[in-house]
Amino acid sequence: MSNTIDPKELKILSDILALVLEEHAGQSENALAAIRARAKKNQVTGGALKNLFSAIAPNPPPRP
């Protein structure tokens, strides 16, 4: 696994986590469908996101 964080993977992961906390189910479902399409377009897999989360959870990168 690379030590660099793919910005596309990080964006998709952050969007998914935000949707988990979203209260409006209809909006969340529509947004999740859009995220799925973007992930497919960018060839980002669920495994890649899981690995990314595992990599950054114990030592998150500094905020810009």
PAFIFI-494072 format. One line per 2 residues: their letters; for each residue x, y, z of N, C-alpha, C. Coordinates in steps of 0.05 Angstrom, whole numbers. Layout:
<atoms>
A = X,Y,Z,X,Y,Z,X,Y,Z ~ ... .
</atoms>
This chain:
<atoms>
MS = 17,-24,0,0,0,0,18,25,0 ~ 10,45,-15,25,70,-17,22,87,8 .
NT = 42,103,13,40,121,36,26,147,29 ~ 20,151,3,5,176,-4,-25,170,-5 .
ID = -39,191,1,-69,189,2,-80,200,-24 ~ -96,183,-37,-109,191,-62,-131,211,-55 .
PK = -130,235,-65,-151,255,-59,-179,246,-67 ~ -181,231,-89,-208,221,-98,-219,202,-78 .
EL = -202,183,-68,-211,164,-48,-219,178,-22 ~ -203,197,-14,-209,212,11,-235,227,8 .
KI = -240,239,-15,-265,254,-19,-289,236,-17 ~ -287,213,-31,-309,194,-30,-314,183,-2 .
LS = -292,177,12,-295,167,40,-308,188,57 ~ -299,213,55,-311,234,72,-340,239,65 .
DI = -347,237,40,-375,240,32,-393,218,44 ~ -382,193,43,-397,171,54,-401,174,84 .
LA = -380,182,98,-382,185,127,-402,207,134 ~ -402,229,118,-422,250,122,-450,240,118 .
LV = -454,223,98,-481,213,94,-491,195,116 ~ -472,181,129,-480,163,151,-493,180,173 .
LE = -484,204,176,-494,222,197,-518,238,188 ~ -525,238,163,-546,254,151,-573,244,162 .
EH = -591,263,168,-617,256,179,-638,252,158 ~ -635,262,134,-655,261,113,-650,238,95 .
AG = -665,216,99,-660,191,84,-662,194,54 ~ -681,208,44,-684,211,15,-660,225,2 .
QS = -651,246,14,-628,261,4,-603,244,6 ~ -601,229,28,-577,212,32,-577,190,11 .
EN = -599,178,4,-600,157,-16,-592,167,-43 ~ -602,191,-50,-595,203,-76,-565,209,-77 .
AL = -555,221,-56,-527,228,-55,-509,203,-55 ~ -518,182,-42,-502,157,-42,-501,145,-70 .
AA = -523,146,-84,-523,137,-112,-503,152,-129 ~ -502,179,-125,-482,195,-139,-454,188,-132 .
IR = -449,182,-106,-422,175,-97,-415,148,-109 ~ -433,129,-110,-428,103,-123,-419,107,-152 .
AR = -434,124,-166,-427,129,-194,-399,141,-197 ~ -393,160,-179,-367,173,-180,-345,153,-173 .
AK = -349,136,-154,-329,116,-146,-325,97,-170 ~ -346,89,-183,-344,71,-206,-328,84,-228 .
KN = -334,109,-233,-321,125,-254,-291,127,-248 ~ -284,131,-223,-256,135,-215,-242,108,-207 .
QV = -257,86,-211,-247,60,-205,-237,57,-176 ~ -253,68,-158,-247,66,-129,-265,44,-118 .
TG = -253,24,-105,-267,2,-94,-273,5,-65 ~ -291,-10,-55,-296,-10,-26,-272,-19,-10 .
GA = -257,-38,-21,-232,-46,-7,-212,-24,-5 ~ -210,-8,-27,-191,15,-26,-199,35,-5 .
LK = -225,40,-2,-234,58,18,-230,47,46 ~ -234,21,49,-229,9,75,-199,11,83 .
NL = -182,6,63,-153,8,68,-145,37,75 ~ -157,56,60,-152,84,66,-160,92,94 .
FS = -184,84,102,-194,90,129,-175,77,150 ~ -167,52,145,-149,39,164,-122,53,166 .
AI = -113,65,143,-88,78,143,-89,105,158 ~ -111,120,155,-111,147,166,-123,148,194 .
AP = -139,128,202,-152,128,228,-132,131,251 ~ -110,115,252,-92,117,275,-74,142,274 .
NP = -70,154,251,-53,177,248,-63,195,226 ~ -84,211,231,-95,227,210,-76,248,200 .
PP = -78,255,174,-60,275,163,-67,302,175 ~ -49,321,176,-55,348,187,-75,362,169 .
RP = -91,379,182,-111,395,167,-96,417,151 ~ -106,422,127,-93,444,111,-98,471,123 .
</atoms>
